[in-house]
Amino acid sequence: MAAGRHASMAPRLPVPAFLLAAVAEGTAGVVVYAYGPVYMRQGLGEPRLAVVTLVIALASLATFLLAGRWGRWGDRTGRPGRLVAMGLGGAALALATASAAPSSAVFGALVVAVTACLAGVIPLSVAWLTLHQPDRPAEAAARLYRARSLGWAAGSFGSGWLADALGLEGVRLSFYLSAAVALVAAVVVARVAGPASAMTRRASVTIGRAATDPTAAPQSEIAPAATGSPRQTTRETAAAPATTRRTAAATPVPLPAPAGPGATAGLPIWRFPEVVAIAAAVLLTASGNEAFFAVFSAYLTEFLGGSNGQVGWALGLASTLGILIMAPVGRLADRWGPRRVFTLGIAGYVGMYALICAFRTPAATVAAFALPLYPLTATGATGVISRTLPAARRGEAIGVYEGSAALAASLGSVAGGLVADAAGLAHVPLVSLGLAVAGALVAWRWVAGRRDG
């Protein structure tokens, strides 16, 4: 009895460690993206916004390119905990060194190193938790993403307070503190989940069997949770049998009958109209949003005369509101329809940038930029995909959606810097508004205008 109780509890022991890793990843990420540009402009005296935004673009590109590789390394070694600890440790070292960088080039290289090391934390942690809690993978992934959002909020509010209280020294201190959090998380994960246990080896065997056995449950059934979809399972779903739970986590309402596997197995993913429409809408809208985000700190502090602390407050408010509305938005997508929710989220960016362009004050800009629109687009996109694509292609389609957002982060960051240098900071939100309008038109015509089935 005691042995059985110990075995049943074993998978849960490292869970807090991985949740701490997600908090550390969120804290370090928001400090780098929000206050990296501030430090380059004010601490290093970088005069070219194109250089500042290029650093942000390269940091996003590093995440896009390396997240999958970290995941594959975890699959092959069977030790995702060790790799998470390594990534956090590397990020801590780069963060602690960043404030001593003598030039923009060195600082930019360290920022890219931070995001490259952090790129594997969430994919590896999601893979570990969903494999070790196979009866409730969506719930496990949701807990991880909430922890990451908590890190975003803590890093935003904390660094904002430090910047207001201590100025540029507060920005430097936020780098050191986020590095300390990452280092503590690395030590905890290494101690708890470092050695390869029998449980980890069994999980690795499960991965291999799922890849070769056509009767095994497809990995796409947990892909929506692994990519950060904020859909939350209900208590009724958690009480259902395991097979029912897996189906409910991915598709909470009955789906239209998809084409048989033979009809879609060789079809390129870009031949699915929903995938193309969602990717196009996200690429346009997110590029505009990232263009403004890349110069947000300079726009708020230099053009509008706001404080450094307001940068952190805006991001902290957005993270907090996103945490609060994730579950209601998921229920809204189930009841009202994911196509409408996705289109509403994309259209929300039009309203946000219209407000920013109309009311050019620090308070109005902070309030508008804090609007939590990501939960709408994420739940809407994954909901549309889960209702229209066969299960065997669902994970790939969601990967295209995530990839579009990552590509937009790189393209938008460069565009924001180029526009700011060529025409001035005042024109960046106008460009963002134009791209948001284009994205909303695509979503309205080719996402909301289509029907499932």
Buried (B, 14 or more C-beta within 10 A) or exposed (E): EEEEEEEEEEBEEBBEBBBBBBBBBBBBBBBBBBBBBBBBBBBBEBEBBBBBBBBBBBBBBBBBEBBBEBBEBBBEEBBBBBBBBBBBBBBBBBBBBBBEBEEBEBBBBBBBBBBBBBBBBBBBBBBBBBBBBBEBBBBBBBBBBBBBBBBBBBBBBBBBBBBBEBBBEBBBBBBEBBBBBBBBBBBBBBEBBBEBBEBBEEBBEBBEEBEEEEEEBBBBBBBBBBBBBBBBBBEEBBEBEEEEBBBBBBBBEEBEEBEEEEEBEEEEBEEBEBBBBBBBBBBBBBBBBBBBBBBBBBBBBBBBEBBBBBBBBBBBBBBBBBBEBBBEBBBBBBEEBBBBBBBBBBBBBBBBBBBBBEEEEBEBBBBBBBBBBBBBBBBBBBBBBBBBBBBEBBBBBBBBBBBBBBBBBBBBBBBBBBBBBEEEBBEBBBBBBBBBBBBBBBBBEBBBEBEEE
